[in-house]
Amino acid sequence: MGHHSYEDSVKLVYKGFWILLIVTLAEVAVSLIWKLWLHPMFKNDHSWLSYGILAIPALLIIILSIYKAKYIIFEFMHMAYEHRGLAWSVLLPMSLLIWGAIAFFQEGDSWKDRRELIKDKDEQSIEEVKKTGMLDERREKETKHIF
Amino acid sequence: MATETVVHDEVEAQEIWEGGNRPFKASYGKLMMWYFLLSDAFTFAGFLIAYGALRFSSPTWPVPDFVFSTAPFGLHNWFPGGKAPLIFVTFMSFLLIVSSVTMVRAVQEGKRYNKRGVIWWMFLTIIGGFGFLGCQAWEWSNLIGVEGVTISKNPFSVQTESGTYLKLDEIAAFPGLTKHEDHGVTYFEDVDGNKYFEKVDHHGHKYGGESFDKGDSYLVTYHHGAYQYGAYKDAGGNLKTEKFGPKAFGALFFCITGFHGFHVFSGVVFLLIILINVATGLYHERKNEYEMVEKIGLYWHFVDLVWVFVFLVFYLL
């Protein structure tokens, strides 16, 4: 926009409007098909194939959202026309968040495993525990694996 | 000669240290706005990553297409099954996109020193901002007042086993229950204090006799300030009652959308202040291409940018 004529930059803005609107509608359509049609279809199928198929729409929606974010930053917020040093100084620190997200989501998944282990232990009967001490052999192995 | 050079260098160095230099060819105000937005992005990222971690740690999570399926003025009744999944929030996203577009137009008119143009496009941007806030107020009041979601209670849940909802007389047939009545609604209570209601939704639809599968979504009905836990029998014929969904959902939703809404609100306030200053001709006199409009524009686009990710994690995924 910065280096275009006034008429061209006005046209670019309305082009941006249609891009953001159509991408948003596409995201909603994919999300609805995913949750209302694909999810019920694979409800009782716990194979890796079904997990893989269900992951595709999620990835698609995430990629489209990142595209929208990129468009807003570079065109609407003019980052594409600023000094490159400014763009790097703002965008590079953001890349730290990629690791932050991966680390915390993995940690969250591990909390879920621990919760299930505690639930299992709570359901063990006293007689069962008395026979083998605190934990039975199978659970001891599981504990070592998780912690 | 030598002394002159030294003096000259000193003057230049002073100018650099006194703001004579423009790092990254951007003005001080614009640069600082960018770094403020960077720090704000980290704040939001912290919230959203916490949301992700807690969602990963939960065995089940409310399905957004089920939670956000109502619209104002009963518009959802026009959709199949009386549910309009994500339709209202899509409209809210549309409002923010439109107000971002009008903001870009305001900045463009500012660069041409077209005062009337700046006022017109900023005015439309403010209307969009108020529209979004109004929609959010409706969404919140519907979730809190009608559906009974609070920061510590989440009535949106997912079935953990298959079963069949029971009619009132079927519940009464189970032993060990005491009968109660509240606001004309009859329910039963066991010795542990679990309550058993005949499942009725907000539209008065009775679910007695209907069966459900593991993984199906349900909403614990909220009526007259109390939750009506629907009674069902599991595959083994045991009497069970509905449970709340993951507790973290309400707190995360109200905290994160509230923090975003607060940004929209403060953005609207700043837009109003700057609009008044534009109208008085203050920025026209500064002869810096209405830079203040450009700076509030950056903030306003950032609010739209954050919504892209709030929309992604709360509604789309």
Interface residues (C-beta under 8 A of the other chain):
Chain A: M1 Y6 S9 V10 V13 Y14 G16 F17 L20 L21 T24 L25 E27 V28 S31 L32 K35 L36 H39 K43 A58 I61 I62 S65 K68 A69 I72 I73 F76 M77 E82 H83 G85 L86 S89 V90 P93 M94 L97 G100 A101 F104 F105 Q106 E107 G108 D109 W111 K112 R115 E116
Chain B: P23 F24 K25 A26 L31 W34 Y35 L37 L38 A41 F42 A45 I49 A50 G52 A53 L54 R55 F56 S57 S58 P59 V63 P64 D65 P85 L86 T90 S93 F94 I97 V98 S100 V101 M103 V104 R105 Q108 R112 D213 K214 G215 G297 L298 H301 F302 D304 L305 V308 F309 F311 L312 Y315 L316 L317
